[in-house]
Amino acid sequence: MARIKKKGTAGNAKNYMTRSQAVRKLQLSLPDFRRLCIFKGIYPREPRNKKRVNKSSTASTTFYYTKDIQYLLHEPLLAKFRDQKALAKKISKALGRNDVGDAARFEKNLTPKLKLDHIIKERYPTFVDALRDLDDALSMLFLFANLPGNQNVPPKMIARCQRLTMEFEHFLIRTHAMRKSFLSIKGIYYQATIQGQDILWLVPYKFVQTAGPDVDFRIMATFVEFYATLLSFVNYRLYSSIGLVYPPRFDLKSEEQGGELNAFQLEGQQLEAQAEAGSLMDTGANEKAQAEADRLLEAENNGEPQSSYATAPETSVVETTADGETTETPLAALDQFASIDPNANALQQPSLTADSQVAGKLFEPFTFFLSRETPRHSLEFLLKAFGCRRVGWNITLGEGAYCDESDPRITHQIVDRPDIPVPAPEDDDEDAAAARKANERVPGRTYVQPQWVWDSINAGQLQRPDLYAPGATLPPHLSPWVKPKKGEYDPTKSLEEQELEGEAEAAAAEDEDDSGSEGEEVAGVRGDEETAELEDDMAAIEQGEGMDVNLAGSDDESDEADESDEAEEDDDEFGGFSGDEDEDAAADSKSAADAHQAELEAEARGQKVAPAKAPTAKEKVAAAKDKRSRAEREAEEDLERRKMMAPRRKRKMYEKMVYSNARKDEEAERLRDKRRKIEKKGKKAA
């Protein structure tokens, strides 16, 4: 007889482990267990059947894979955590004996240092893996770089995040790897392309950040510690790939004075001598190449035009053999894909340098000045990343500016204030220029709002500056990652291109109805005399006086005419039953002809013809909607027939699709109506 298996020793019960069991197995405290799981990338798992895993219990429990916990048993950080625990006991005993000096000495000399280098190598075997996981790391580090220092966020952590993020921004500036950016409510989104990988991160605005009590900074600090180590590895690899020394030279004094990006000085790597093989390269050539590299770096740090130090894209690799000879090996060309079908759309061919070259020349020929009310850091970063090396600002905002506001070399000034007046014509001398007010425009300089920079970057070309002039109503700032689909509202197109059939007529009829109601309100506040006259006229009409004027004939004749008219009306009341649309149209034309004949006969008898009633606003709206009702009815009947023939599953899918499309259409119609009202209000104001 086979042995009976004990419950909870096989299957899912063995594959999963609760958090309490994991903590006991690793002999760690709960905070240390959380830190270790964050470092190693181990997260809770949700089993399909909790009852089988938790021995028929339905209590809310956190589960982990048993293999993941066994994998943590061999982690070297466990010894560091235990050393920290032992140190904490020593410090607490020393404080209990009032030996403050011993406690400080223990904390200074015996504190174990955690190194996460081996974890970075384990989790990211290749550099591309690290780039793919860089989105969350950059968002978290930029967030902490903008937080104020307090007891939860130490200043050292903030300074480290600021330095790492600005080092990464310097690489993007040097390689022109930035592609798009977007201003949102949450902050500023940036997208860069590095080695074919699109990296998207969020940077908060530089406001005073106040964190609530529900934020657990211990867990966030653990993520920051891991992400900072990851970004330092990535920065080292990126700087080495373009021949720069990492970390770059950092000027603390310049940083204290608000230098930010200008506090870093990039340096080129020294050319290594190759003496092991028996011969050295020409010393004069080495010195000449190093002097040229130093000159280019100095020109970049001084803010000279990019054309003075820009290099051509790498098309070959120069190698030096052991005999001192240099060989040039061309890079492998990218595959070009040609379409077989001549009528098909053209395939986009791959390119390594096209995007970076276009980005590096967008703002290259201009000199910008940033007013004090504009976001200086983000504008400086974007302008330099897209080719501009001459960016100035007020010296009170920080050092490192290329020029001040009075510099005649400035071509564009970015302002975020109401319209700046044009100065009065003055003599072009130095005294007049010195006497010019600070809030007046400088002749020959283009003034734009900050959105012009973002829209030009997303469009890939310079936008019209007159649309972004100070005080002007800005165009809609749209996300570059959201493309409008067919049937949805598109702010870039005109309203006439997106309106449905009869929608404009219905909106115009509603406007007339609104204007009519406004006219009634205005008429209601007239004088007492006009109101009394209108009331007399209405009373006369109700009594049959004032409107019926008999030019000829007697009362008997008029009575006979009235009887004949009533008889004709009785004859015209019933038009018969007909379901054919042609018969309805014929009946409508016949009734119109009979009405015209009745008008002619009334005129011959000398009676005044009552004017035809003008259609009301509601009738106009109904008529505008009825224009497309016939085609819609036919389409609905066709769809109903096709739905009856379809299977139930597909019919349900189709109904869900129709429901979602109807919601989208309602939203698009609401946005079009809102835009229509805004444009109408603008026309009235003009």
CORBELZI-V937631 format. One record per residue. N is the residue number from 1. RES is the residue in one small letter. D_LAST is the distance of its C-alpha to the last C-alpha in whole Angstrom. Layout:
# CORBELZI-V937631
n->[N N]
res->[RES RES]
d_last->[D_LAST D_LAST]
This chain:
# CORBELZI-V937631
n->[1 2 3 4 5 6 7 8 9 10 11 12 13 14 15 16 17 18 19 20 21 22 23 24 25 26 27 28 29 30 31 32 33 34 35 36 37 38 39 40 41 42 43 44 45 46 47 48 49 50 51 52 53 54 55 56 57 58 59 60 61 62 63 64 65 66 67 68 69 70 71 72 73 74 75 76 77 78 79 80 81 82 83 84 85 86 87 88 89 90 91 92 93 94 95 96 97 98 99 100 101 102 103 104 105 106 107 108 109 110 111 112 113 114 115 116 117 118 119 120 121 122 123 124 125 126 127 128 129 130 131 132 133 134 135 136 137 138 139 140 141 142 143 144 145 146 147 148 149 150 151 152 153 154 155 156 157 158 159 160 161 162 163 164 165 166 167 168 169 170 171 172 173 174 175 176 177 178 179 180 181 182 183 184 185 186 187 188 189 190 191 192 193 194 195 196 197 198 199 200 201 202 203 204 205 206 207 208 209 210 211 212 213 214 215 216 217 218 219 220 221 222 223 224 225 226 227 228 229 230 231 232 233 234 235 236 237 238 239 240 241 242 243 244 245 246 247 248 249 250 251 252 253 254 255 256 257 258 259 260 261 262 263 264 265 266 267 268 269 270 271 272 273 274 275 276 277 278 279 280 281 282 283 284 285 286 287 288 289 290 291 292 293 294 295 296 297 298 299 300 301 302 303 304 305 306 307 308 309 310 311 312 313 314 315 316 317 318 319 320 321 322 323 324 325 326 327 328 329 330 331 332 333 334 335 336 337 338 339 340 341 342 343 344 345 346 347 348 349 350 351 352 353 354 355 356 357 358 359 360 361 362 363 364 365 366 367 368 369 370 371 372 373 374 375 376 377 378 379 380 381 382 383 384 385 386 387 388 389 390 391 392 393 394 395 396 397 398 399 400 401 402 403 404 405 406 407 408 409 410 411 412 413 414 415 416 417 418 419 420 421 422 423 424 425 426 427 428 429 430 431 432 433 434 435 436 437 438 439 440 441 442 443 444 445 446 447 448 449 450 451 452 453 454 455 456 457 458 459 460 461 462 463 464 465 466 467 468 469 470 471 472 473 474 475 476 477 478 479 480 481 482 483 484 485 486 487 488 489 490 491 492 493 494 495 496 497 498 499 500 501 502 503 504 505 506 507 508 509 510 511 512 513 514 515 516 517 518 519 520 521 522 523 524 525 526 527 528 529 530 531 532 533 534 535 536 537 538 539 540 541 542 543 544 545 546 547 548 549 550 551 552 553 554 555 556 557 558 559 560 561 562 563 564 565 566 567 568 569 570 571 572 573 574 575 576 577 578 579 580 581 582 583 584 585 586 587 588 589 590 591 592 593 594 595 596 597 598 599 600 601 602 603 604 605 606 607 608 609 610 611 612 613 614 615 616 617 618 619 620 621 622 623 624 625 626 627 628 629 630 631 632 633 634 635 636 637 638 639 640 641 642 643 644 645 646 647 648 649 650 651 652 653 654 655 656 657 658 659 660 661 662 663 664 665 666 667 668 669 670 671 672 673 674 675 676 677 678 679 680 681 682 683 684 685 686]
res->[m a r i k k k g t a g n a k n y m t r s q a v r k l q l s l p d f r r l c i f k g i y p r e p r n k k r v n k s s t a s t t f y y t k d i q y l l h e p l l a k f r d q k a l a k k i s k a l g r n d v g d a a r f e k n l t p k l k l d h i i k e r y p t f v d a l r d l d d a l s m l f l f a n l p g n q n v p p k m i a r c q r l t m e f e h f l i r t h a m r k s f l s i k g i y y q a t i q g q d i l w l v p y k f v q t a g p d v d f r i m a t f v e f y a t l l s f v n y r l y s s i g l v y p p r f d l k s e e q g g e l n a f q l e g q q l e a q a e a g s l m d t g a n e k a q a e a d r l l e a e n n g e p q s s y a t a p e t s v v e t t a d g e t t e t p l a a l d q f a s i d p n a n a l q q p s l t a d s q v a g k l f e p f t f f l s r e t p r h s l e f l l k a f g c r r v g w n i t l g e g a y c d e s d p r i t h q i v d r p d i p v p a p e d d d e d a a a a r k a n e r v p g r t y v q p q w v w d s i n a g q l q r p d l y a p g a t l p p h l s p w v k p k k g e y d p t k s l e e q e l e g e a e a a a a e d e d d s g s e g e e v a g v r g d e e t a e l e d d m a a i e q g e g m d v n l a g s d d e s d e a d e s d e a e e d d d e f g g f s g d e d e d a a a d s k s a a d a h q a e l e a e a r g q k v a p a k a p t a k e k v a a a k d k r s r a e r e a e e d l e r r k m m a p r r k r k m y e k m v y s n a r k d e e a e r l r d k r r k i e k k g k k a a]
d_last->[97 94 93 90 87 86 82 79 81 80 76 73 75 76 73 71 71 70 68 71 74 72 72 75 76 74 76 72 70 67 65 67 67 63 63 65 63 60 62 63 61 63 61 62 62 62 65 65 68 68 71 73 72 72 76 74 72 69 68 64 66 64 66 67 69 72 72 69 71 74 72 71 75 75 72 73 71 73 75 73 71 75 76 72 74 77 76 74 77 79 76 76 80 80 77 80 82 80 80 77 78 79 76 74 76 76 73 72 75 76 72 72 69 67 67 64 65 67 65 62 64 66 62 61 63 61 58 56 57 55 52 51 52 50 47 48 50 47 44 47 48 44 44 47 46 43 45 47 51 53 56 55 53 55 54 56 54 51 52 54 50 48 51 51 47 47 50 48 45 47 48 45 44 47 47 43 44 40 38 35 34 31 30 30 31 34 34 34 36 38 40 42 45 48 51 49 49 45 45 42 42 39 39 38 35 37 37 40 42 44 46 47 51 51 50 54 54 57 56 53 55 58 55 54 57 58 54 55 58 57 54 56 58 55 54 58 58 54 55 59 57 55 58 57 59 58 58 56 57 55 54 54 54 51 50 50 48 45 46 45 45 47 50 51 53 54 57 59 62 65 67 70 73 76 79 81 81 83 81 78 75 74 74 72 70 69 68 66 64 64 63 60 59 59 57 54 54 54 51 49 49 48 45 46 44 45 46 49 50 49 52 52 52 56 57 61 63 66 69 72 75 78 80 77 75 71 70 67 66 63 61 61 58 56 56 54 54 54 53 55 53 51 49 48 45 46 47 46 48 49 49 50 48 45 42 44 43 40 39 41 39 35 35 38 37 35 35 33 33 32 30 32 30 30 32 35 38 36 34 37 39 36 36 39 40 38 40 38 41 39 37 37 36 37 41 41 39 43 45 45 41 42 40 38 35 36 37 36 37 34 32 29 28 27 25 24 22 19 18 21 21 22 25 26 29 32 36 36 39 40 40 36 36 37 36 32 31 30 27 26 25 28 28 29 28 25 24 23 23 26 24 25 28 29 27 28 32 31 30 33 31 28 25 22 22 18 17 19 18 18 16 14 13 17 18 20 23 26 30 32 35 33 32 31 33 33 31 30 26 25 22 22 22 19 19 20 23 24 24 27 28 27 25 22 23 24 21 20 23 22 19 20 23 21 19 22 24 21 22 25 25 23 26 29 28 29 32 35 36 34 35 38 38 36 39 42 40 40 44 45 43 45 48 48 47 45 44 47 48 51 52 55 58 59 59 61 59 56 58 59 56 55 57 57 53 54 57 54 52 55 56 52 52 54 52 55 54 53 52 51 47 48 50 47 45 48 48 44 45 48 46 44 46 48 45 45 49 49 46 48 51 49 48 52 53 51 49 45 43 41 38 37 35 31 31 29 27 29 31 28 28 32 32 29 31 34 33 34 37 40 40 39 42 44 43 44 47 48 47 50 52 52 52 55 57 56 58 57 56 53 52 51 49 47 46 45 43 42 41 39 37 36 35 33 31 30 29 27 26 25 23 21 20 19 16 15 14 12 10 10 9 6 5 5 4 0]
